[in-house]
Amino acid sequence: RDLHETIAATPTSWAVKFQPVLDSQSAFLTTPQEKAAYLETVLSTHLKTGDGTNFGQALEWAVKTFVENGQADTFSSAFAKVAQQAGGNGASGSAPDPKKLKEAYGKAIYATEVARSIPAFQTLSKAAASFSDANTSSNTVNTPVPQDWKLVPADGMVRCSTTCQWDSPWDHINLLRLCGGSHHTDKEANPNVIVELKNGVNLAGLIITKRNGNEDRMKKMEVSTSTDGATWFPLASTDNMSKEWVVTAPESTRAKWIKVEAKNAQPEFMHLRHILVYEK
């Protein structure tokens, strides 16, 4: 703890890559309880000491070390305890810099997407919810929804093919909600967003909308589904996607994964506001 307090409180500590320190210290721990306690100590120290500059580095290490190695529950439990401290001042007398905290959460959320961990994605998205600019009143879907369609809860995860400096990972989860979210891929020939539901559903359909100002992007689009995350089945396609695209699934369509993909002639960004998933 003393070492991490020193690193966190040093003004130039942003230049210190201390992941080798984390690897070295954690190597001495043997039980899951010890590792969980160490993780909580590290995250808490870097969140509460100084301006939080290194909190993002600690978060990325935690995702790589725990989430990517099948210990998402350990990570989520430790992080949930630490996240409760985010609003107050620490031992240094200063609260974390919101800009740096936002950046830290963004990097970590995208890391959970790469690791494909719903628990970690949900935990971090909840902690970063205050950074969201989602707004139900301005992001309303105008397309009528069939009466027998039921919106699937946003208890799964959203996985974007790439991220970039304009992305908003803390708003990825809101793609699944009526309030609308946002994401910003890098330029790709075929950028995509994959929705992984917590449980498989009898799919009724989807409503996919573009973010404002992106009506001329993402014209050729394809949607496919999967029940195992590996084998994909085409569901719908269009050569001229409108602002709002309603996709009706055939009877008996089961899905746990849904992929929305742009087919660009030249590499282009991808910006969506909604991928609303409905079940019967």
C-alpha positions as CSV (number, residue, x, y, z in Angstrom):
1,R,0.0,0.0,0.0
2,D,2.8,2.4,0.9
3,L,4.5,1.9,-2.5
4,H,1.2,2.5,-4.4
5,E,0.4,5.6,-2.3
6,T,3.8,7.0,-3.3
7,I,3.3,6.2,-7.0
8,A,-0.2,7.7,-6.9
9,A,0.8,10.9,-5.1
10,T,3.8,11.6,-7.4
11,P,2.9,14.5,-9.8
12,T,4.8,12.9,-12.7
13,S,3.4,9.4,-11.9
14,W,1.5,9.3,-15.2
15,A,4.8,8.4,-16.8
16,V,5.3,5.5,-14.5
17,K,4.2,2.1,-15.9
18,F,3.7,0.2,-12.7
19,Q,2.0,-3.0,-14.0
20,P,5.3,-4.9,-13.4
21,V,4.9,-3.9,-9.7
22,L,1.4,-5.2,-9.7
23,D,2.5,-8.5,-11.3
24,S,5.4,-8.9,-8.8
25,Q,3.4,-8.1,-5.7
26,S,0.4,-10.3,-6.7
27,A,2.7,-13.2,-7.4
28,F,3.2,-13.7,-3.7
29,L,-0.6,-14.2,-3.1
30,T,-1.9,-17.7,-3.2
31,T,-5.6,-17.8,-2.2
32,P,-8.5,-16.1,-3.9
33,Q,-9.3,-14.2,-0.8
34,E,-5.8,-12.7,-0.7
35,K,-5.9,-11.7,-4.4
36,A,-9.3,-10.1,-3.9
37,A,-8.1,-8.1,-0.9
38,Y,-5.0,-7.0,-2.8
39,L,-7.1,-5.9,-5.8
40,E,-9.4,-3.9,-3.6
41,T,-6.4,-2.2,-1.9
42,V,-4.7,-1.3,-5.2
43,L,-7.8,0.1,-6.8
44,S,-8.8,2.0,-3.7
45,T,-5.4,3.5,-3.2
46,H,-5.1,4.8,-6.8
47,L,-8.6,6.1,-6.7
48,K,-8.3,7.9,-3.4
49,T,-4.7,9.2,-3.6
50,G,-3.7,12.1,-5.7
51,D,-6.0,13.0,-8.6
52,G,-6.6,9.4,-9.8
53,T,-4.1,9.6,-12.7
54,N,-3.1,6.0,-12.4
55,F,-6.5,4.5,-11.6
56,G,-7.0,3.7,-15.3
57,Q,-3.7,1.8,-15.4
58,A,-4.7,-0.2,-12.3
59,L,-8.1,-0.9,-13.8
60,E,-6.7,-2.2,-17.0
61,W,-4.3,-4.5,-15.1
62,A,-7.2,-5.8,-13.0
63,V,-9.3,-6.6,-16.1
64,K,-6.4,-8.3,-17.8
65,T,-5.3,-10.3,-14.7
66,F,-8.7,-11.2,-13.3
67,V,-11.5,-10.9,-15.9
68,E,-9.5,-12.4,-18.8
69,N,-8.5,-15.3,-16.6
70,G,-12.0,-16.3,-15.6
71,Q,-12.2,-14.4,-12.3
72,A,-14.7,-11.7,-13.3
73,D,-16.7,-12.3,-10.2
74,T,-13.7,-11.5,-8.0
75,F,-13.0,-8.4,-10.0
76,S,-16.7,-7.2,-9.9
77,S,-17.0,-7.7,-6.2
78,A,-13.7,-5.8,-5.4
79,F,-14.5,-3.1,-7.8
80,A,-18.1,-2.6,-6.5
81,K,-16.7,-1.9,-3.0
82,V,-14.1,0.6,-4.4
83,A,-16.6,2.4,-6.7
84,Q,-18.7,3.4,-3.6
85,Q,-15.7,5.6,-2.6
86,A,-15.5,7.5,-5.9
87,G,-17.6,10.4,-4.7
88,G,-15.5,11.5,-1.8
89,N,-12.1,12.9,-1.0
90,G,-9.3,10.6,-0.2
91,A,-6.3,10.7,2.2
92,S,-4.7,13.3,-0.1
93,G,-7.6,15.6,0.5
94,S,-8.6,15.8,-3.2
95,A,-11.3,14.0,-5.2
96,P,-10.3,12.1,-8.4
97,D,-10.2,14.3,-11.5
98,P,-13.5,13.6,-13.3
99,K,-11.8,13.8,-16.7
100,K,-9.2,11.2,-15.7
101,L,-11.8,9.0,-14.0
102,K,-14.0,9.1,-17.1
103,E,-11.0,8.1,-19.3
104,A,-10.1,5.3,-16.9
105,Y,-13.6,3.8,-16.9
106,G,-13.7,4.1,-20.7
107,K,-10.5,2.1,-21.2
108,A,-11.6,-0.5,-18.7
109,I,-15.1,-1.0,-20.1
110,Y,-13.7,-1.6,-23.5
111,A,-11.2,-4.0,-22.0
112,T,-14.1,-6.0,-20.5
113,E,-15.7,-6.1,-24.0
114,V,-12.5,-7.6,-25.4
115,A,-12.5,-10.1,-22.5
116,R,-16.2,-10.8,-23.2
117,S,-17.3,-10.6,-19.5
118,I,-20.9,-9.6,-18.9
119,P,-20.4,-9.3,-15.1
120,A,-17.4,-6.9,-15.4
121,F,-19.0,-4.9,-18.2
122,Q,-22.2,-4.5,-16.1
123,T,-20.2,-3.5,-13.0
124,L,-18.1,-0.9,-14.7
125,S,-21.0,0.5,-16.8
126,K,-23.0,1.0,-13.6
127,A,-20.1,2.8,-11.9
128,A,-19.6,5.0,-15.0
129,A,-23.3,5.8,-15.5
130,S,-22.9,9.4,-14.2
131,F,-20.8,10.2,-17.3
132,S,-23.6,9.2,-19.7
133,D,-25.4,11.8,-21.8
134,A,-28.3,9.5,-22.6
135,N,-31.5,11.4,-22.9
136,T,-34.9,9.7,-23.4
137,S,-36.6,12.9,-24.5
138,S,-34.2,13.7,-27.3
139,N,-33.4,10.1,-28.4
140,T,-37.0,8.9,-28.8
141,V,-37.6,6.1,-31.3
142,N,-40.5,7.2,-33.5
143,T,-41.2,3.8,-35.1
144,P,-44.3,2.1,-33.6
145,V,-43.4,-1.1,-31.7
146,P,-45.7,-4.1,-32.3
147,Q,-47.8,-4.8,-29.2
148,D,-46.6,-8.3,-28.7
149,W,-42.9,-7.3,-28.6
150,K,-41.2,-7.0,-25.2
151,L,-38.0,-5.1,-24.8
152,V,-35.1,-7.3,-23.5
153,P,-33.5,-5.9,-20.3
154,A,-30.1,-4.3,-20.7
155,D,-28.5,-7.0,-18.5
156,G,-26.1,-8.4,-21.1
157,M,-23.2,-6.6,-22.8
158,V,-22.3,-4.6,-26.0
159,R,-19.1,-5.4,-27.8
160,C,-17.8,-3.0,-30.4
161,S,-15.3,-4.1,-33.0
162,T,-13.0,-1.1,-32.3
163,T,-12.8,2.0,-30.2
164,C,-11.2,5.4,-30.8
165,Q,-10.5,8.7,-29.1
166,W,-14.1,9.9,-29.7
167,D,-15.7,6.7,-28.3
168,S,-18.0,6.7,-25.2
169,P,-17.7,3.2,-23.7
170,W,-19.7,4.2,-20.7
171,D,-22.6,4.8,-23.0
172,H,-22.3,1.5,-24.9
173,I,-24.8,-0.2,-22.6
174,N,-27.4,2.4,-23.4
175,L,-27.6,1.2,-27.0
176,L,-29.9,-1.4,-25.5
177,R,-32.2,1.1,-23.7
178,L,-34.9,3.5,-24.9
179,C,-32.8,6.4,-23.7
180,G,-30.3,5.6,-26.4
181,G,-26.5,5.3,-26.1
182,S,-23.5,6.0,-28.3
183,H,-20.4,4.5,-29.6
184,H,-17.7,5.5,-32.1
185,T,-15.7,2.8,-33.9
186,D,-12.5,3.6,-35.7
187,K,-12.5,3.7,-39.5
188,E,-13.2,0.1,-40.8
189,A,-14.4,-1.6,-43.9
190,N,-16.9,-3.7,-41.8
191,P,-17.3,-2.1,-38.4
192,N,-19.7,-4.0,-36.1
193,V,-21.4,-4.1,-32.8
194,I,-22.3,-7.4,-31.1
195,V,-24.9,-7.6,-28.5
196,E,-24.6,-10.5,-26.1
197,L,-27.8,-11.1,-24.1
198,K,-27.6,-12.5,-20.6
199,N,-30.0,-15.3,-21.7
200,G,-31.1,-16.7,-25.0
201,V,-34.5,-15.3,-26.2
202,N,-37.2,-16.1,-28.7
203,L,-36.4,-13.1,-30.9
204,A,-39.3,-10.9,-32.1
205,G,-37.2,-8.2,-33.8
206,L,-34.9,-5.2,-33.5
207,I,-35.0,-1.5,-33.8
208,I,-31.7,0.0,-34.9
209,T,-31.2,3.7,-35.2
210,K,-28.3,5.9,-36.3
211,R,-26.9,8.8,-34.2
212,N,-28.0,12.2,-35.3
213,G,-25.9,13.6,-38.1
214,N,-25.0,10.1,-39.4
215,E,-27.9,9.6,-41.8
216,D,-25.5,9.4,-44.8
217,R,-23.2,6.8,-43.1
218,M,-23.8,3.1,-42.7
219,K,-26.1,2.7,-45.7
220,K,-25.4,-1.0,-46.4
221,M,-26.0,-2.9,-43.3
222,E,-26.4,-6.6,-42.2
223,V,-27.8,-8.2,-39.1
224,S,-27.1,-11.8,-38.1
225,T,-27.8,-13.9,-35.0
226,S,-26.1,-16.7,-33.1
227,T,-26.9,-19.1,-30.3
228,D,-23.3,-20.1,-29.5
229,G,-21.4,-16.9,-30.3
230,A,-19.4,-18.6,-33.1
231,T,-21.9,-19.6,-35.9
232,W,-23.8,-16.7,-37.4
233,F,-27.1,-16.9,-39.3
234,P,-28.2,-13.9,-41.6
235,L,-31.3,-12.2,-40.3
236,A,-31.7,-9.1,-42.4
237,S,-29.8,-6.8,-44.8
238,T,-30.4,-3.4,-46.5
239,D,-28.5,-1.4,-49.1
240,N,-30.0,1.9,-47.9
241,M,-30.5,2.0,-44.1
242,S,-32.8,4.8,-43.0
243,K,-32.5,6.7,-39.7
244,E,-34.6,4.0,-38.0
245,W,-34.5,0.4,-39.2
246,V,-37.1,-2.2,-37.9
247,V,-36.1,-5.8,-38.3
248,T,-38.7,-8.5,-37.8
249,A,-37.4,-11.9,-37.0
250,P,-39.0,-15.1,-38.5
251,E,-41.0,-17.3,-36.2
252,S,-38.9,-19.5,-33.9
253,T,-35.8,-17.4,-34.2
254,R,-33.6,-18.0,-31.1
255,A,-30.7,-15.7,-30.3
256,K,-28.2,-15.0,-27.6
257,W,-25.8,-13.0,-29.8
258,I,-26.8,-10.3,-32.3
259,K,-24.4,-8.7,-34.7
260,V,-25.0,-5.4,-36.5
261,E,-22.5,-4.8,-39.2
262,A,-21.8,-2.1,-41.8
263,K,-20.5,-3.1,-45.3
264,N,-18.6,-0.1,-46.5
265,A,-17.0,0.4,-49.9
266,Q,-14.3,2.4,-48.1
267,P,-13.2,2.4,-44.4
268,E,-15.7,4.5,-42.4
269,F,-16.7,5.2,-38.8
270,M,-19.8,3.6,-37.3
271,H,-22.2,5.5,-35.0
272,L,-25.5,4.0,-33.7
273,R,-27.9,5.2,-31.1
274,H,-30.0,2.2,-30.5
275,I,-29.9,-1.6,-30.9
276,L,-33.1,-2.4,-29.2
277,V,-33.7,-6.1,-28.8
278,Y,-37.3,-7.4,-28.5
279,E,-38.5,-10.9,-27.5
280,K,-41.9,-12.5,-27.8
